[in-house]
């Protein structure tokens, strides 16, 4: 199988096609945030702008711990040795990323989309919240520019937000989606 852009897969698969796989792979996240996960995927699917990206998405079994879990990371250009955290990248850039041939040959499309969706929303279910967290992370590192985040050697997977703050953020995100959904339904002619 040849490599594809993430946008190609997102275009072919609706949320209904992947939610069962997402629920199986991430049961805790799904139980707590099913609505936000679905709204995030629908938002990603509706994005009109797809940015060209030099990153290639890889999914592979992690060898970092004794637990089995899939690692989603990016490589840039032809350098497969330096791995990049992609979780803070804009969703429009994610859509322009290629998926490695090895990933396409190893995982089903529903698995790839589920792993990518989880990675894309690990810092929040609304892109503006993720951008804010990215800016804070870069500022903490002394960088307010737009250069890509550091290789995965740095621990950028984990937020420093405690459970209470995370719960409030989830509630805020759900309210944003409900307001957006109700305003969209009011805009539709009957």
PyMOL commands that set and color helices and strands:
alter all, ss='L'
color gray80, all
select helices_A, chain A and resi 6-12+15-25+27-46+91-95+101-106+109-120+127-140+163-187
alter helices_A, ss='H'
color red, helices_A
select strands_A, chain A and resi 4-5+55-61+70-76+79-84+98-99
alter strands_A, ss='S'
color yellow, strands_A
deselect
rebuild
show_as cartoon
